[in-house]
């Protein structure tokens, strides 16, 4: 079953609890027919350590944190909706359910912090999967052509909750804002003083850590693979620029 089939089936609320589980419980109340269709009226509870739970948390996290970011921004634009559909391959017949989660999160009086903390607790601090979730939010935020001040402040705080320091945040920002002028050293998380050998090692480490298969094994749903590919492309481009500038082989 796809991650979306699990979510709409109602198992997610049992797996997650907390604010994310509450959102899923509210969604399940609107999805009785779907629940009957896939025969999960009495789902087995999932343990927080299970890979499926992390995939659910990642998916709902992008929707909920995207909704909270839209409130900071002031309005949901068609560009943001399109960007979200680029981030998450939503089956056409499930778009309405994604919209329900989005609207439930927007109406919820709680801030974004409880959701971000619950998601963070399912992964190691600074996990590559949390980095991909943050990257998804960057993709949505930049959809209207520019990253506004309130959005940037929001993303910085989500990053802090996820366990990323300021340097890591700037690296992630450089990788995902699509700015051609982005410093290639910042993209790789190194400095111009870094030796050629360490540049190569950093590049190899980043490529290994961000391989889509590795990310999916750690809990990133395959529906988000385009974001991972976007990041790998940025890393490759930055490394090529540094290599050519230094005359490295």
Wavefront OBJ file of the C-alpha trace (Angstrom):
o trace
v 0.000 0.000 0.000
v 1.279 3.521 -0.768
v 1.909 5.932 2.085
v -1.233 7.802 1.092
v -3.309 4.605 1.278
v -2.102 4.106 4.854
v -2.905 7.695 5.792
v -6.409 7.762 4.410
v -6.999 4.304 5.836
v -6.903 5.735 9.332
v -3.914 3.810 10.719
v -1.860 6.969 11.035
v -3.769 8.299 14.017
v -3.070 5.087 15.941
v 0.585 5.219 14.961
v 1.347 8.836 15.760
v -0.857 10.149 18.559
v -0.213 13.765 19.590
v -1.182 16.691 17.346
v -0.473 14.739 14.143
v -2.687 11.894 15.339
v -5.454 14.381 16.153
v -5.310 15.745 12.612
v -5.518 12.215 11.238
v -8.435 11.369 13.499
v -10.314 14.400 12.212
v -9.548 13.370 8.633
v -10.757 9.826 9.262
v -14.110 11.266 10.295
v -14.447 12.559 6.737
v -13.297 9.331 5.108
v -15.605 6.512 6.205
v -16.085 5.231 2.666
v -12.348 5.070 2.059
v -11.776 3.254 5.329
v -14.337 0.628 4.376
v -12.850 0.299 0.910
v -9.415 -0.763 2.131
v -10.674 -2.743 5.117
v -8.738 -1.120 7.951
v -11.564 -0.441 10.369
v -9.453 -2.061 13.103
v -5.837 -1.302 12.145
v -2.984 -2.708 14.161
v -1.192 0.091 16.072
v 2.201 0.945 14.630
v 5.237 1.461 16.823
v 6.981 4.868 16.538
v 10.213 3.099 15.560
v 8.665 1.460 12.513
v 9.618 2.775 9.115
v 5.985 3.159 8.053
v 5.285 5.536 10.925
v 8.157 7.764 9.864
v 6.840 7.854 6.293
v 3.401 8.869 7.568
v 4.903 11.545 9.827
v 6.987 12.898 6.942
v 3.998 13.128 4.613
v 1.605 14.678 7.110
v 4.413 16.911 8.316
v 4.894 18.466 4.882
v 1.157 19.156 4.590
v 0.686 20.484 8.130
v 3.870 22.555 8.291
v 3.133 23.834 4.781
v -0.302 24.955 6.007
v 1.198 26.676 9.037
v 3.718 28.414 6.780
v 0.853 29.628 4.593
v -0.693 31.288 7.660
v 2.596 33.084 8.346
v 2.653 34.185 4.731
v -0.920 35.505 5.010
v -2.598 33.710 2.082
v -2.428 30.480 0.116
v -1.554 31.190 -3.514
v -2.081 29.011 -6.575
v 1.715 28.910 -6.909
v 1.976 27.364 -3.438
v -0.677 24.783 -4.268
v 1.130 23.886 -7.484
v 4.447 23.683 -5.637
v 2.962 21.351 -3.073
v 1.736 19.049 -5.813
v 5.275 19.094 -7.239
v 6.665 18.094 -3.855
v 4.171 15.312 -3.178
v 2.811 13.118 -5.986
v -0.815 13.230 -4.910
v -3.104 10.771 -6.696
v -5.826 12.808 -8.462
v -8.591 11.134 -6.455
v -6.895 12.084 -3.154
v -6.321 15.797 -3.764
v -9.466 16.670 -1.800
v -8.191 14.731 1.209
v -4.855 16.549 1.081
v -6.828 19.792 1.052
v -8.763 18.607 4.121
v -5.570 18.017 6.083
v -4.216 21.379 4.924
v -7.373 23.204 6.022
v -7.606 21.331 9.340
v -4.040 22.394 10.128
v -4.698 26.003 9.142
v -7.768 26.169 11.409
v -6.012 24.529 14.358
v -5.279 27.161 17.006
v -1.974 25.547 17.962
v 1.191 26.935 16.478
v 3.526 24.921 14.271
v 5.954 24.083 17.082
v 4.108 21.048 18.548
v 3.910 19.462 15.099
v 7.563 20.149 14.330
v 8.641 18.726 17.696
v 6.570 15.566 17.269
v 8.049 14.939 13.823
v 11.559 15.678 15.090
v 11.194 13.136 17.895
v 10.721 10.320 15.366
v 14.178 10.904 13.850
v 17.712 11.597 14.978
v 18.497 15.338 15.376
v 19.625 16.709 12.023
v 18.536 13.532 10.220
v 18.873 13.599 6.410
v 15.152 12.768 6.266
v 14.292 15.825 8.371
v 16.508 17.790 6.001
v 14.409 16.567 3.077
v 11.223 17.626 4.870
v 12.702 21.082 5.384
v 13.699 21.085 1.714
v 10.073 20.388 0.772
v 9.017 23.444 2.761
v 11.650 25.548 0.990
v 10.269 24.361 -2.354
v 6.783 25.524 -1.379
v 7.976 28.816 0.133
v 9.938 29.852 -2.962
v 7.056 29.015 -5.328
v 5.982 32.628 -5.841
v 9.476 33.617 -6.932
v 10.863 34.953 -3.680
v 11.391 33.876 -0.090
v 9.704 36.450 2.151
v 10.960 37.489 5.582
v 8.222 35.807 7.669
v 8.664 32.579 5.688
v 12.422 32.630 6.252
v 11.965 33.168 10.004
v 9.485 30.294 10.076
v 11.870 27.961 8.242
v 14.737 28.909 10.564
v 12.677 27.960 13.614
v 11.547 24.654 12.070
v 15.204 23.943 11.266
v 16.205 24.701 14.863
v 13.557 22.301 16.204
v 14.786 19.663 13.746
v 18.321 19.990 15.131
v 20.063 22.071 12.448
v 22.433 24.869 13.451
v 22.781 28.147 11.545
v 25.518 26.861 9.244
v 23.486 23.790 8.335
v 20.446 25.973 7.690
v 22.396 28.185 5.285
v 23.658 25.085 3.481
v 20.115 23.742 3.079
v 18.879 27.153 1.970
v 21.615 27.405 -0.659
v 20.782 23.931 -1.966
v 17.080 24.585 -2.376
v 16.455 28.227 -3.205
v 17.511 27.761 -6.824
v 19.764 30.823 -6.755
v 22.474 30.549 -9.419
v 24.592 32.952 -7.383
v 24.565 30.627 -4.365
v 28.083 30.084 -3.048
v 29.078 26.527 -4.048
v 31.077 26.183 -0.827
v 27.961 26.987 1.202
v 25.998 24.415 -0.793
v 28.521 21.744 0.233
v 28.831 23.063 3.789
v 32.564 23.818 3.503
v 34.790 26.905 3.105
v 37.184 28.125 0.388
v 40.022 27.082 2.718
v 38.953 23.415 2.586
v 41.617 21.247 0.956
v 41.004 19.516 -2.375
v 41.015 16.129 -0.667
v 38.433 17.231 1.891
v 36.285 18.786 -0.848
v 36.214 15.401 -2.585
v 35.465 13.589 0.671
v 32.624 15.989 1.537
v 31.146 15.555 -1.916
v 31.291 11.756 -1.692
v 29.756 11.801 1.791
v 26.916 14.079 0.682
v 26.158 11.947 -2.348
v 26.078 8.818 -0.210
v 23.907 10.368 2.520
v 21.457 11.815 0.011
v 21.060 8.830 -2.274
v 17.287 8.353 -2.696
v 17.434 4.670 -1.740
v 19.212 5.520 1.520
v 16.712 8.272 2.331
v 13.740 6.012 1.677
v 15.261 3.340 3.912
v 15.397 5.931 6.699
v 11.755 6.943 6.354
v 11.322 9.283 3.387
v 8.278 8.260 1.305
v 9.038 7.510 -2.363
v 6.348 10.048 -3.296
v 8.852 12.798 -2.397
v 11.711 11.565 -4.546
v 11.781 14.677 -6.750
v 12.946 16.820 -3.827
v 15.822 14.426 -3.163
v 16.791 14.564 -6.840
v 16.697 18.372 -6.741
v 19.152 18.398 -3.859
v 21.529 15.913 -5.516
v 21.535 18.104 -8.640
v 22.470 21.162 -6.549
v 25.302 19.253 -4.863
v 26.641 18.050 -8.225
v 26.480 21.551 -9.704
v 28.302 23.085 -6.722
v 31.022 20.428 -6.805
v 31.530 20.920 -10.545
v 31.945 24.674 -10.062
v 34.541 24.192 -7.321
v 36.356 21.452 -9.249
v 36.617 23.554 -12.417
v 37.690 26.666 -10.492
v 40.457 24.753 -8.725
v 41.451 22.634 -11.707
v 40.720 19.457 -9.784
v 40.522 16.138 -11.597
l 1 2 3 4 5 6 7 8 9 10 11 12 13 14 15 16 17 18 19 20 21 22 23 24 25 26 27 28 29 30 31 32 33 34 35 36 37 38 39 40 41 42 43 44 45 46 47 48 49 50 51 52 53 54 55 56 57 58 59 60 61 62 63 64 65 66 67 68 69 70 71 72 73 74 75 76 77 78 79 80 81 82 83 84 85 86 87 88 89 90 91 92 93 94 95 96 97 98 99 100 101 102 103 104 105 106 107 108 109 110 111 112 113 114 115 116 117 118 119 120 121 122 123 124 125 126 127 128 129 130 131 132 133 134 135 136 137 138 139 140 141 142 143 144 145 146 147 148 149 150 151 152 153 154 155 156 157 158 159 160 161 162 163 164 165 166 167 168 169 170 171 172 173 174 175 176 177 178 179 180 181 182 183 184 185 186 187 188 189 190 191 192 193 194 195 196 197 198 199 200 201 202 203 204 205 206 207 208 209 210 211 212 213 214 215 216 217 218 219 220 221 222 223 224 225 226 227 228 229 230 231 232 233 234 235 236 237 238 239 240 241 242 243 244 245 246 247 248 249
